Amino acid sequence: MTKAKIAVLVSGGGTNLQALIDAERAGKIKSGEIKLVVSNSASAYALERAKKAGIESLTLTRRDCGGQEGFEKRLMDALDEREIDLIILAGFMSILSESFTAHYPKRIINIHPALIPAFCGKGYYGLKVHEAALRCGVKVTGATVHYVNEIPDGGEIILQKAVNIRPGDTPELLRRRVMEQAEWKLLPRAAELVCRRLMREKGKRI
């Protein structure tokens, strides 16, 4: 069976990347294969995870590429050279431009640690999301996988999973529970759904 080629874009520790690697090994991602990991930080531990899994990796930084435009051009070239079908943003801390996202319509997905449309958009990333949820006193949070377009966290929702907030939660405790109960489960499931769709569409074009 022909599988969709996946690239995972990362910036930090790569726990969501690891969830994807483990899901592929366990046969939960059947329709896709991780072919490339790209980091915009040379010190990202996600690169070590890619190395251990035998996955090709690249480091591209805006500084080395002369700014955002050069960075996106180098990234696009790397993805297109490898005929990547699906791009997964897994803790990737860089906003992609409209020209970049338009080049891959419904082929870029992102995991966000809240139930969109709550606590999302510009400025809501990492621990800030969980701090905001606790500050507002909501009883339920969670994670969302969505398609990526030119609006931060504004693309069509693919999957969501709720996670209860407990008395005494800190942002760090909540972040961990959202990862364990929602992010690490949702992202592989969404990857399989999108890969299956992409391969079905590709089959129709051939």
C-alpha positions in Angstrom: 0.0 0.0 0.0 1.3 3.5 -0.9 1.6 5.6 2.2 1.4 9.4 2.6 4.8 11.0 3.3 4.7 13.0 6.5 7.0 15.8 7.7 6.8 16.9 11.3 7.8 20.4 12.3 9.1 20.9 15.8 10.7 23.5 18.1 11.3 21.8 21.4 11.2 18.5 23.3 9.2 16.6 20.7 6.7 14.7 23.0 4.0 15.0 20.3 6.6 13.8 17.7 7.3 10.8 20.0 3.6 10.1 20.2 3.4 10.0 16.3 6.5 7.8 16.1 5.1 5.3 18.7 1.7 5.3 16.9 3.3 4.5 13.6 5.3 1.7 15.1 2.1 0.3 16.8 0.2 0.3 13.5 -2.2 3.1 14.6 -0.9 5.2 11.7 -1.3 2.9 8.8 -1.8 5.3 5.9 1.2 7.5 6.5 4.9 7.3 7.2 7.1 10.0 8.9 9.8 10.8 6.4 11.2 14.1 7.7 11.5 16.1 11.0 12.3 19.8 10.6 13.3 21.9 13.6 13.7 25.7 13.8 16.0 25.2 16.8 19.3 23.3 16.7 19.0 22.5 20.4 15.5 20.9 20.2 15.5 17.5 21.8 13.0 16.4 19.1 16.0 16.1 16.8 17.4 13.4 19.1 14.1 11.6 19.0 14.2 11.7 15.2 17.8 10.3 15.1 16.9 7.5 17.5 13.9 6.6 15.3 16.1 6.7 12.1 14.1 9.6 10.6 15.9 12.2 8.4 16.0 15.6 10.1 16.9 19.1 9.2 17.5 22.3 11.2 16.4 25.5 9.5 16.4 28.9 11.4 15.1 32.2 10.3 18.5 33.8 11.1 20.4 31.3 8.9 17.9 31.8 6.1 18.0 35.6 6.2 14.5 36.0 7.6 11.0 34.5 7.4 10.7 34.6 3.6 14.0 32.8 3.2 13.1 30.3 5.9 9.8 29.4 4.3 11.5 29.1 0.8 14.1 26.7 2.2 11.4 24.8 4.1 9.1 24.6 1.0 12.0 23.3 -1.1 12.9 20.6 1.4 9.3 19.5 1.6 8.6 19.5 -2.1 11.9 17.7 -2.9 10.8 14.8 -0.7 7.3 14.9 -2.1 5.8 15.4 1.4 2.0 14.9 1.5 1.2 16.0 5.0 2.9 18.5 7.3 2.3 18.2 11.0 3.1 21.0 13.4 4.0 19.4 16.7 5.0 22.1 19.1 6.3 24.3 16.2 6.7 27.8 17.6 6.7 29.8 14.4 3.7 31.3 12.6 3.7 30.4 8.9 2.7 33.0 6.3 -0.4 32.9 4.1 1.7 32.2 1.0 3.2 29.1 2.7 -0.1 27.7 4.0 -1.8 28.4 0.7 0.8 26.2 -1.0 -0.4 23.2 1.1 -4.2 23.5 1.3 -5.6 21.1 3.9 -2.2 19.5 4.0 -0.9 21.1 7.2 -2.3 20.2 10.6 -1.6 21.5 14.1 -2.2 20.4 17.7 -3.4 23.2 20.1 -3.6 22.6 23.8 -7.2 23.9 24.3 -10.7 23.5 23.0 -10.7 26.0 20.1 -12.2 28.6 19.9 -11.2 29.0 23.6 -7.7 30.2 24.5 -6.4 30.3 21.0 -4.9 32.7 18.4 -2.0 35.1 18.6 -0.2 34.9 21.9 -1.7 31.6 23.1 1.0 29.0 23.0 2.7 26.6 25.4 2.1 27.2 29.1 0.3 30.5 28.4 -2.7 28.5 27.2 -3.0 26.6 30.5 -2.4 29.7 32.6 -5.3 31.4 30.8 -7.6 28.5 31.3 -6.9 28.4 35.0 -7.1 32.2 35.3 -10.6 32.1 33.7 -11.8 29.3 36.0 -13.1 27.0 33.3 -13.9 23.5 34.5 -13.0 21.8 31.2 -10.2 22.3 28.8 -8.6 19.9 26.3 -6.9 19.8 22.9 -7.7 20.4 19.3 -6.2 19.2 16.0 -7.1 21.6 13.2 -6.0 22.4 9.6 -3.6 25.3 9.4 -4.4 28.4 7.3 -3.2 32.0 7.5 -5.1 32.7 10.7 -3.3 31.4 13.9 -5.5 28.5 15.2 -8.2 29.5 12.7 -8.4 26.5 10.4 -11.1 23.9 10.2 -11.3 21.6 13.3 -10.5 17.9 12.7 -10.7 16.4 16.2 -11.1 17.6 19.8 -10.9 15.9 23.2 -12.0 17.4 26.5 -9.9 17.1 29.7 -11.3 18.0 33.2 -9.6 20.7 35.3 -9.0 19.5 38.9 -8.9 21.5 42.1 -5.3 22.5 42.8 -4.1 22.3 39.2 -1.1 24.3 38.3 -0.4 25.2 34.6 2.4 22.6 34.6 0.1 19.8 36.0 -2.6 20.8 33.6 -0.2 20.8 30.6 0.9 17.3 31.4 -2.6 15.9 31.8 -3.8 17.6 28.5 -0.8 16.0 26.7 -1.3 12.5 28.2 -5.1 12.4 27.9 -5.7 14.4 24.7 -2.7 15.5 22.6 -0.8 12.2 22.4 -4.1 10.4 21.4 -5.6 13.0 19.1 -2.6 13.8 16.9 -1.9 10.2 15.7 -5.6 9.7 15.1 -5.9 12.9 13.1 -2.7 12.1 11.2 -4.2 8.7 10.1 -7.5 10.3 9.1 -5.8 13.0 6.9 -3.3 10.6 5.4 -6.1 8.3 4.4 -8.0 11.1 2.8 -4.9 12.3 0.9 -4.1 8.9 -0.4 -7.7 8.4 -1.5 -7.6 11.8 -3.4 -4.2 10.9 -4.9 -5.6 7.6 -6.1 -8.4 9.4 -7.9 -5.9 11.8 -9.7 -3.8 8.9 -11.0 
